[in-house]
Amino acid sequence: MATIDFSEEIPQLRATLGSIAKVTDLDALRAKIEELEKQASAPDLWDDVDEAQKVTSALSHAQTELRRVDDLTSRIDDLEIMLELAAEEDDSSAYEDAEREFASIRKALDELEVRTLLSGEYDERNAVVTIRAGAGGVDAADFAEMLLRMYLRWAERHGYATKVMDTSYAEEAGLKSVTFEVSAPYAYGNLSVEGGTHRLVRISPFDNQGRRQTSFAAVEVIPLIESTDSIEIPENELKIDVFRSSGPGGQSVNTTDSAVRMTHIPTGTVVSMQDEKSQIQNRAAALRVMQSRLLLIKKAEEAAERKELAGDVKASWGDQMRSYVLNPYQMVKDLRTEHQEGNTQAVFDGAIDDFIEAGIRWRVGQEREAAGA
């Protein structure tokens, strides 16, 4: 006999899926797919490789989004059939199979529901993530590299394309800083809740006395600028330096001055790029990231002005948003949402979806409270 009251739970599944479908606007999504299919079938599509890649990628992602909703509809229908057969045969193992499928559908719906909460202006964009080692010396640099691996593994789990754009190696181990791009629908919306100060507590592998060390790393997440965004930067506001790309230990990986360091003089914002092979490509990449950062600064200034007019309705997120404790116990805990995981290795291997989901739900709750206040 089933331990779940399916007579109540299945209608709830359908209601949740109906809400998701309404927010997703399936008719508009189908129309978008139809238009993209026309563009993708154009004989001259690949005359412009960059544009062709944008069209085919957008089509693939739109089809995937529609398929997720359609598949869940079919799975709920199939679940009802499973339950009818289990009831007819009074088969306890069939009920167990149905309960496992119910749990799987519920999890998939929760994940899809979180997507509907990403309605910010730039949430659909690709994300540019920068990780910087903070206080803690060589342990902080090593922590920065651990976080890089964590995010790259998270992207790999989801099949998202990533590209490391700039790396500054620390002298002994780890990274001073690293910037990478995640290319996927809603990459910025998802990863934006990862921005903030991360703290690591562990027995330092770099301390010959085996003492416990606390170290910090800062994570910055910005949306990638698009050509349609109106961010113009006058040439006289930019200072551009070129230098040779280098790898760990200062080893030269490029014999020409192809790396670019771009400084926005009025704000002091600095962007470095060395991933591309030519100075022209690095300069173009640096300009896009610079525009993205200045766009974020502009939006933050506008938000600060609105907050000042409205009054201080809610405290900020604070500097330290997550702790990774490896000693004297094992625990990763988000200090905003209170979500925590005891399997620290799994987290560092990229299992951070539950943290991201909790962060998105927390942020939406904060925004609604602020709007109500």
Backbone torsions as a table, in degrees:
resi	resn	phi	psi	omega
1	MET	NA	141.6	-178.0
2	ALA	-71.7	143.5	176.5
3	THR	-93.0	-5.2	179.0
4	ILE	-106.0	137.6	177.0
5	ASP	-82.8	87.6	-175.8
6	PHE	-66.1	-23.7	179.4
7	SER	-63.9	-25.8	175.5
8	GLU	-96.9	-37.8	-171.7
9	GLU	-72.5	-39.4	-177.7
10	ILE	-66.0	-44.1	174.0
11	PRO	-58.5	-33.9	177.2
12	GLN	-67.5	-38.8	175.8
13	LEU	-59.9	-45.1	-179.0
14	ARG	-65.7	-37.8	179.2
15	ALA	-65.6	-42.5	178.3
16	THR	-63.2	-44.8	179.2
17	LEU	-63.9	-37.0	177.4
18	GLY	-63.0	-40.0	178.0
19	SER	-64.9	-41.7	179.2
20	ILE	-63.5	-44.5	-179.8
21	ALA	-62.1	-37.5	-179.9
22	LYS	-66.0	-45.2	179.4
23	VAL	-66.6	-39.5	-179.3
24	THR	-67.4	-27.3	-177.6
25	ASP	59.4	76.6	-174.3
26	LEU	-63.7	-33.0	178.5
27	ASP	-63.8	-43.3	178.4
28	ALA	-66.3	-36.5	179.4
29	LEU	-66.1	-41.9	178.2
30	ARG	-64.4	-39.4	178.4
31	ALA	-64.4	-38.1	178.2
32	LYS	-64.4	-43.0	179.1
33	ILE	-62.4	-42.8	179.7
34	GLU	-60.5	-43.0	179.6
35	GLU	-67.0	-42.2	179.2
36	LEU	-66.2	-35.2	176.9
37	GLU	-63.8	-37.6	176.1
38	LYS	-63.4	-44.5	179.1
39	GLN	-64.4	-39.4	-177.6
40	ALA	-68.9	-25.2	-179.2
41	SER	-89.8	-1.1	179.6
42	ALA	-64.3	133.7	-176.4
43	PRO	-63.7	-25.5	-178.2
44	ASP	-98.9	15.4	-175.1
45	LEU	-53.6	-47.6	-172.4
46	TRP	-85.2	10.8	171.2
47	ASP	-66.8	-30.5	175.1
48	ASP	-116.2	98.1	-173.2
49	VAL	-60.8	-44.7	-178.6
50	ASP	-60.7	-45.2	-179.8
51	GLU	-66.5	-38.3	179.4
52	ALA	-62.8	-41.8	179.4
53	GLN	-65.0	-37.2	177.8
54	LYS	-64.4	-43.3	-178.2
55	VAL	-65.6	-48.9	-177.1
56	THR	-66.9	-35.7	178.1
57	SER	-67.7	-44.3	179.5
58	ALA	-62.8	-38.9	178.8
59	LEU	-64.7	-45.3	-179.4
60	SER	-61.1	-44.3	-178.5
61	HIS	-68.1	-38.8	179.1
62	ALA	-65.8	-42.1	178.0
63	GLN	-63.3	-39.2	178.6
64	THR	-64.1	-42.1	-179.7
65	GLU	-62.9	-43.1	178.6
66	LEU	-67.0	-40.0	-178.8
67	ARG	-63.0	-36.7	-179.4
68	ARG	-61.8	-41.5	179.3
69	VAL	-69.2	-46.2	-179.5
70	ASP	-62.2	-41.8	-179.1
71	ASP	-63.7	-39.9	179.9
72	LEU	-67.6	-35.1	175.8
73	THR	-60.7	-45.1	179.3
74	SER	-65.6	-38.8	-178.3
75	ARG	-67.1	-36.1	177.7
76	ILE	-68.1	-40.4	175.6
77	ASP	-59.8	-45.2	-179.5
78	ASP	-64.6	-35.0	178.9
79	LEU	-62.3	-40.7	179.0
80	GLU	-63.3	-39.1	178.0
81	ILE	-65.1	-42.0	177.1
82	MET	-57.0	-42.2	-178.1
83	LEU	-68.9	-38.0	177.6
84	GLU	-62.5	-44.3	179.5
85	LEU	-65.7	-39.9	179.6
86	ALA	-63.6	-38.7	179.6
87	ALA	-68.3	-41.1	-179.9
88	GLU	-62.7	-39.2	-175.6
89	GLU	-96.6	-5.4	-177.0
90	ASP	49.9	51.3	-172.8
91	ASP	-103.2	110.0	-177.8
92	SER	-65.3	-36.6	179.7
93	SER	-66.9	-33.1	177.3
94	ALA	-67.4	-37.2	176.0
95	TYR	-64.1	-39.3	178.5
96	GLU	-63.3	-40.7	176.7
97	ASP	-62.1	-40.6	179.8
98	ALA	-65.3	-38.7	179.6
99	GLU	-67.1	-38.1	177.4
100	ARG	-66.1	-41.3	178.9
101	GLU	-66.7	-38.1	176.5
102	PHE	-59.2	-46.3	-179.7
103	ALA	-61.9	-39.0	179.3
104	SER	-66.2	-42.1	178.5
105	ILE	-65.2	-41.8	-179.8
106	ARG	-60.1	-42.0	179.0
107	LYS	-65.6	-43.4	179.3
108	ALA	-63.0	-38.2	177.5
109	LEU	-65.9	-41.6	178.1
110	ASP	-59.2	-43.4	179.5
111	GLU	-64.2	-41.1	-179.8
112	LEU	-69.6	-34.5	179.8
113	GLU	-65.3	-37.9	178.5
114	VAL	-61.0	-37.0	178.7
115	ARG	-58.4	-36.1	-179.1
116	THR	-69.5	-16.8	178.3
117	LEU	-81.6	-10.9	-179.4
118	LEU	-89.8	87.9	-176.6
119	SER	-120.6	13.7	179.0
120	GLY	-68.2	161.8	-174.9
121	GLU	-56.8	-35.0	-174.7
122	TYR	-115.6	9.6	-174.5
123	ASP	-60.1	-30.5	-176.9
124	GLU	-75.3	-11.5	-170.8
125	ARG	-74.2	164.0	165.4
126	ASN	-64.6	159.3	-178.5
127	ALA	-114.8	143.2	170.6
128	VAL	-113.6	118.8	-175.0
129	VAL	-112.5	131.0	174.9
130	THR	-120.2	129.1	177.6
131	ILE	-114.0	129.5	179.7
132	ARG	-125.5	132.8	174.7
133	ALA	-66.7	139.1	179.1
134	GLY	-112.1	-141.1	-179.7
135	ALA	-67.4	143.1	177.7
136	GLY	128.2	5.1	174.5
137	GLY	61.4	-135.5	-175.3
138	VAL	-65.4	-30.4	177.0
139	ASP	-64.2	-37.1	178.8
140	ALA	-66.9	-39.9	178.0
141	ALA	-64.9	-39.5	177.8
142	ASP	-67.3	-38.5	177.7
143	PHE	-62.6	-40.8	177.7
144	ALA	-58.9	-40.4	178.9
145	GLU	-69.4	-35.5	177.0
146	MET	-63.2	-41.1	179.1
147	LEU	-67.2	-38.7	176.5
148	LEU	-57.8	-48.9	179.7
149	ARG	-60.6	-39.6	-178.9
150	MET	-60.9	-47.2	-178.5
151	TYR	-70.7	-37.8	178.0
152	LEU	-65.8	-38.3	177.8
153	ARG	-68.0	-37.5	176.4
154	TRP	-60.1	-46.4	179.2
155	ALA	-63.2	-40.3	180.0
156	GLU	-62.1	-40.2	178.8
157	ARG	-58.1	-33.2	-176.6
158	HIS	-96.8	-1.5	-179.1
159	GLY	75.3	25.5	179.8
160	TYR	-88.4	139.5	177.9
161	ALA	-76.8	139.0	177.1
162	THR	-129.5	156.3	179.8
163	LYS	-149.3	118.7	176.6
164	VAL	-77.0	124.0	-172.5
165	MET	-101.0	-29.8	-179.5
166	ASP	-159.1	137.9	-179.1
167	THR	-136.3	131.5	173.6
168	SER	-119.5	111.9	-175.3
169	TYR	-84.0	143.7	174.3
170	ALA	-79.0	161.6	-174.1
171	GLU	-68.4	-46.4	-174.2
172	GLU	-90.2	-46.4	-179.2
173	ALA	-166.1	157.4	174.0
174	GLY	78.6	-158.8	-172.8
175	LEU	-128.7	137.9	168.7
176	LYS	-72.2	-44.6	178.1
177	SER	-160.8	158.8	176.7
178	VAL	-152.7	142.0	176.7
179	THR	-124.6	131.4	179.1
180	PHE	-142.4	158.2	-179.6
181	GLU	-110.0	140.1	173.1
182	VAL	-114.7	117.9	-177.3
183	SER	-101.8	106.9	179.3
184	ALA	-171.4	151.7	174.3
185	PRO	-59.7	132.9	178.4
186	TYR	64.8	23.2	176.6
187	ALA	-61.5	-43.1	179.9
188	TYR	-67.6	-44.0	-179.5
189	GLY	-57.5	-41.9	179.5
190	ASN	-70.9	-50.4	-172.3
191	LEU	-79.5	-14.6	-178.6
192	SER	-59.5	-28.6	179.8
193	VAL	-76.6	-4.5	177.3
194	GLU	-88.2	-8.2	-179.2
195	GLY	-67.3	138.0	178.7
196	GLY	140.6	-168.6	-178.5
197	THR	-96.1	126.2	178.6
198	HIS	-106.2	140.3	-176.3
199	ARG	-120.6	135.2	177.4
200	LEU	-117.3	131.3	175.0
201	VAL	-122.0	122.2	-178.5
202	ARG	-162.4	169.9	168.4
203	ILE	-75.4	119.7	-174.2
204	SER	-67.7	125.5	175.4
205	PRO	-73.7	-6.8	-178.7
206	PHE	-103.7	2.1	180.0
207	ASP	-106.0	114.9	-176.5
208	ASN	-69.2	-9.8	175.9
209	GLN	-96.5	0.9	176.5
210	GLY	63.8	37.8	-179.0
211	ARG	-87.3	156.6	177.8
212	ARG	-76.2	138.3	-175.8
213	GLN	-128.8	138.4	173.3
214	THR	-108.5	128.9	-179.4
215	SER	-136.7	162.0	-173.5
216	PHE	-131.7	153.3	172.9
217	ALA	-144.1	143.1	179.6
218	ALA	-102.9	135.8	177.2
219	VAL	-115.9	125.4	176.9
220	GLU	-116.2	132.5	179.5
221	VAL	-126.7	126.0	178.7
222	ILE	-130.6	153.0	176.4
223	PRO	-78.0	144.3	179.1
224	LEU	-76.5	132.6	-178.4
225	ILE	-67.3	148.8	174.1
226	GLU	-117.2	160.8	-175.6
227	SER	-62.9	-21.5	-179.0
228	THR	-81.6	-11.3	-179.9
229	ASP	-76.7	139.0	-176.2
230	SER	-94.5	75.6	174.5
231	ILE	-121.5	103.5	-179.4
232	GLU	-105.2	132.1	179.3
233	ILE	-118.7	113.1	178.3
234	PRO	-58.4	141.7	-177.9
235	GLU	-57.4	-35.4	-176.2
236	ASN	-73.8	-4.5	176.9
237	GLU	-95.8	-2.7	-177.8
238	LEU	-112.6	135.1	171.2
239	LYS	-112.0	126.2	-175.6
240	ILE	-121.6	123.5	176.6
241	ASP	-115.4	144.9	176.9
242	VAL	-118.3	149.0	-179.5
243	PHE	-157.9	173.7	-178.9
244	ARG	-84.2	135.5	174.6
245	SER	-64.0	148.6	179.5
246	SER	-143.4	157.0	179.7
247	GLY	-109.8	-163.5	-179.6
248	PRO	-56.6	138.7	176.6
249	GLY	72.9	12.5	178.2
250	GLY	81.8	5.1	-179.3
251	GLN	-64.3	129.1	-178.0
252	SER	-71.4	131.4	174.7
253	VAL	-113.9	5.8	179.6
254	ASN	-152.4	131.8	-175.7
255	THR	-92.9	3.9	177.7
256	THR	-122.2	161.6	178.8
257	ASP	-80.1	74.3	-175.1
258	SER	-98.9	-22.2	-179.6
259	ALA	-72.0	148.4	-174.8
260	VAL	-128.3	134.0	171.3
261	ARG	-117.0	119.4	-176.2
262	MET	-113.4	129.2	-179.6
263	THR	-120.0	128.1	173.9
264	HIS	-89.9	107.2	-169.7
265	ILE	-58.9	-46.0	-176.9
266	PRO	-62.1	-35.0	-176.7
267	THR	-105.7	-14.0	-177.0
268	GLY	76.4	10.2	179.3
269	THR	-69.3	131.7	-177.3
270	VAL	-121.0	135.5	175.8
271	VAL	-130.5	131.8	176.0
272	SER	-118.0	141.4	177.5
273	MET	-137.8	132.3	177.8
274	GLN	-143.0	7.4	-174.8
275	ASP	-73.9	-37.9	-177.1
276	GLU	-74.8	163.4	-175.3
277	LYS	-82.7	-22.8	-177.1
278	SER	-119.3	156.8	178.7
279	GLN	-63.5	-36.6	-179.4
280	ILE	-63.2	-44.0	179.8
281	GLN	-66.4	-41.5	178.6
282	ASN	-65.7	-36.7	179.0
283	ARG	-65.9	-42.3	179.3
284	ALA	-64.2	-42.2	178.9
285	ALA	-65.3	-41.8	179.4
286	ALA	-63.0	-38.9	-179.6
287	LEU	-65.1	-40.0	179.4
288	ARG	-64.4	-42.3	179.7
289	VAL	-69.7	-37.8	176.7
290	MET	-60.9	-45.3	177.8
291	GLN	-60.5	-40.1	179.3
292	SER	-62.2	-44.7	-179.0
293	ARG	-67.0	-40.6	179.8
294	LEU	-68.2	-33.7	176.4
295	LEU	-63.3	-42.4	179.2
296	LEU	-65.7	-40.5	177.4
297	ILE	-60.8	-43.0	179.8
298	LYS	-61.4	-45.6	180.0
299	LYS	-65.5	-37.2	179.6
300	ALA	-65.2	-39.3	178.5
301	GLU	-64.5	-41.7	178.7
302	GLU	-64.6	-40.9	179.3
303	ALA	-65.1	-38.1	179.5
304	ALA	-64.7	-37.8	178.4
305	GLU	-65.4	-43.5	178.6
306	ARG	-63.4	-40.0	-179.5
307	LYS	-64.6	-38.6	-180.0
308	GLU	-65.0	-38.6	178.9
309	LEU	-68.9	-36.4	-176.6
310	ALA	-84.2	-16.8	-174.1
311	GLY	93.7	166.1	-178.0
312	ASP	-80.9	88.6	-173.9
313	VAL	-83.2	-21.4	-177.8
314	LYS	-154.6	142.0	178.3
315	ALA	-67.4	155.6	178.2
316	SER	-73.0	171.3	-177.6
317	TRP	-63.2	-26.4	-177.6
318	GLY	89.8	162.7	-175.1
319	ASP	-70.6	-48.3	-174.3
320	GLN	-94.9	114.1	-175.2
321	MET	-107.8	-21.4	-179.8
322	ARG	-149.7	141.8	177.5
323	SER	-117.1	136.0	175.7
324	TYR	-114.5	102.8	-176.1
325	VAL	-105.1	119.4	178.9
326	LEU	-108.2	-10.3	178.7
327	ASN	-158.8	132.0	15.1
328	PRO	-88.4	-1.5	175.9
329	TYR	-137.3	172.9	-177.6
330	GLN	-109.1	115.8	-179.4
331	MET	-164.9	135.4	168.9
332	VAL	-113.3	125.0	-175.9
333	LYS	-135.1	130.7	174.0
334	ASP	-86.9	123.8	-172.8
335	LEU	-80.8	-10.1	177.5
336	ARG	-89.6	-46.4	-173.1
337	THR	-96.5	-14.0	-174.9
338	GLU	70.7	5.0	177.2
339	HIS	-69.9	139.0	-178.5
340	GLN	-144.3	154.4	179.0
341	GLU	-134.9	137.0	179.4
342	GLY	-88.9	-19.2	-179.9
343	ASN	-88.6	83.9	-174.8
344	THR	-65.5	-34.1	-179.5
345	GLN	-64.5	-40.2	178.2
346	ALA	-61.9	-39.9	178.7
347	VAL	-62.0	-48.5	179.4
348	PHE	-67.7	-15.7	174.9
349	ASP	-89.6	7.9	173.0
350	GLY	104.8	4.9	-179.9
351	ALA	-83.2	72.8	-176.0
352	ILE	-118.3	10.5	-178.4
353	ASP	-59.2	-40.4	-178.9
354	ASP	-65.9	-35.2	175.7
355	PHE	-65.8	-42.8	-179.4
356	ILE	-65.0	-44.8	179.5
357	GLU	-61.0	-46.0	179.4
358	ALA	-62.6	-38.5	179.5
359	GLY	-65.1	-41.3	179.5
360	ILE	-65.2	-46.0	179.6
361	ARG	-63.0	-39.8	179.0
362	TRP	-62.4	-45.8	-178.1
363	ARG	-63.3	-43.5	178.6
364	VAL	-61.1	-40.1	177.1
365	GLY	-62.3	-41.3	178.4
366	GLN	-63.7	-41.8	-179.1
367	GLU	-65.7	-39.2	179.3
368	ARG	-68.1	-39.4	177.1
369	GLU	-62.9	-43.6	179.9
370	ALA	-63.5	-41.2	-179.9
371	ALA	-64.7	-39.2	179.1
372	GLY	-67.1	-37.3	179.7
373	ALA	-69.8	NA	NA
